[in-house]
Amino acid sequence: MEHRPYIPGFRPADTGPLSRFLPALEDGVISAWLARQTLTGNWLLDPFGFSPRLVLEAARSGYRVLVTANNPITRFLLETFANPPAESDFIAALADLGAVKKGDERLEGHLQSLYLTPCEKCGQQIQAQAFLWRKGEDVPYGRIYECKHCSDSGERVATEEDIENAKKIAATDTLHRSRAFERVVSLNDEDRVYAEEAIQHYLPRPLYVLTTVINRLDSLNLSPDRKRALTALILLACDAGNTLWAHPAERPRPKQLSTPNQFRENNIWMILEQGISLFAETGGSVAYESWPKKLPESGGICIYEGRLRDLTNEVKKEIPIAAVIASFPRPNQAFWTFSALWAGWLWGKEAVEPYKNALRRRRYDWAWNTTALHAMFNHLNELLAGGVPVFGLLPEPEPLFLTSALSAAQTAGFSLQSVALRTEHDPMQIVWRSAQKIDVAEAGNEVVSDAIHEFLSARGEPAGYLHVHTAGLIALAEADALKQAEFEFDEILRRTQALFESTLKEDERFVHYSTGEGVDTGLWGLSMNDSDAYQESLSDRVEVAIVTFLQKNSNAIYIEIENDLYPRFPGLLTPSKGLIYAVLNSYAEKDGAHWKLREEDVASVRRDEMNSIFNLLEAIGKRLDYQTRQEDKLFLWEENGKPARSFYVLASALVGRSLESADESTVIVIPGGRAALAAYKQLRDPSLAVRLKKYKVVKYRLLRALLEVPILTRETFEEQVASDPVEQSKGQLMMF
Ligand SMILES: [Zn+2]
């Protein structure tokens, strides 16, 4: 892994709407990363939609960003940031709200009056910025203000008046509270209790203000842009209105839904007013569409209001994702629960429904997080091509967060490319690549045919389809071609089958020994033109191994023979019982459960017998007026210095070896006890049968009988040699 440099940004992005819940990313990082990439196409994917600023910056860099976001709040923020209403719309919308009549007074005045408090220095009634509370108490203990009359400012003790005001609002609380949760869930909903619990984190006054302005949001006749502007301001108020504002606290980033021991109750009307400038700072607009509407080449944001898994198939077909950008979410029970609550307040029950899980779930741990991330990476893997970069930002990194992200990605097949870490206060920058994919239909052909060829060479004899299929399949698995989820599973099965069929039929290196048409019938071997076809066969090697074993172990039981053999011939070369018994029956006899070499097959006896065969060949050759000589295992009959007959004398059934140097003069001589084994080998290997047909094979005893023939001519010799059947066998053969 190469370590790539940390990309610095140019300001800490911990300001702006809802910034305490959004990832604190620096601006400029994602555009710098994108500038360093050579991407094919300009489609990016953000599978979390967790950081509106990340997406916005990428879109502004000229990319088309597909974002999946099922959290209605982050989705709304992204839309608002991408296409912000004009500042004038914010101002007008808030003015319209403030002008609504509440009894005899304007709503603005009514709501502001709830926060009136006397200045400690000049005694004037002024707006408190916040009241201060201790957890569990039913009245405030303090207040914060800036007096516009005498400039007195800061934290002061709550007055009797402040306490009376708080009590007055609390008296009507039950009504507003039930209205507040009825916007989120139905009365008979089993999740009602969760909504009620979440609303416990709102004091009576902010809850009253919020329900009042939210009611007006519905009834005011606003233009779409102004309605969006007012919704955005109320969203800020929803967050400002809860009790999760520890006092004193510098930069609180709450994760758990729990009220601090001391907290601020913010002035909601002030928050609405301040929100105007907060949103106005979010910058110019970029193209913004909802899936499946398409974006212009120049870039923009395409939002999908759902989960990645529901989008996988469509994206795969239509959008080539060049890179993934992601700010990794860390579990945030507070934000996720509030998101469901606020969605209900702002848009009603239907908006909560797809996100209701967030309301229900109380605990999030890192195991949960890893499972969720793993699911996400799996879906990513499905929709991405091979080798697509994933630029991940891990805000507020900590060991378990990192373990969670890395193991989720690794398990889903992503390879880690680079990790850059500055401090625990900075987002970690991580690059992965999606798994390389090999198309079963294209690259698979060569992979499979080479693997089958290699297997058949190693086997040295033909094999049935199951073996051939397995050899090819292993190669596909090694090439990661089976892991890909380009297709549904039935499609993988179909394509793999078609691949094997075309490979076996089209590759001229393979020969099909079968009476049937299907590739799964009969045997597959290598073409005779292929030099690898003449490797020593598996059955020859197994024969040698068994005889060697029996020479060293004179009384072996069957399982001991298998235990010795299988490690020598592992995997797809595992010898069959049929082969083992064919060799045993040829060389050994069974005494109870024990196998031992036949007397005549003990090595020294065999050597003597071979010598006697050479003597026989010499005697017969001389009778037929040939010059004779021995050359290793070959015995030659010559006439006028030219070979007339050459005898290849075997003590084994390793006929394959004899064929290597055979010509038309060759006669292969085997012990009678090997005839059945030689016949068995020809059944296993049709190519051996074909090759052997060209040569004469005789048994020792024929030569012995010939020597006894009183009048032997070259003619009668040829007749006799031609008529010695090698296919003699004792009893039933176990074929494979
Ligand atoms: Zn004052």
Residues whose N, C-alpha, C, O or C-beta is under 5 A from the ligand:
A	BS01	ZN	C119 K121 C122 G123 C147 H149 C150 S151 D152
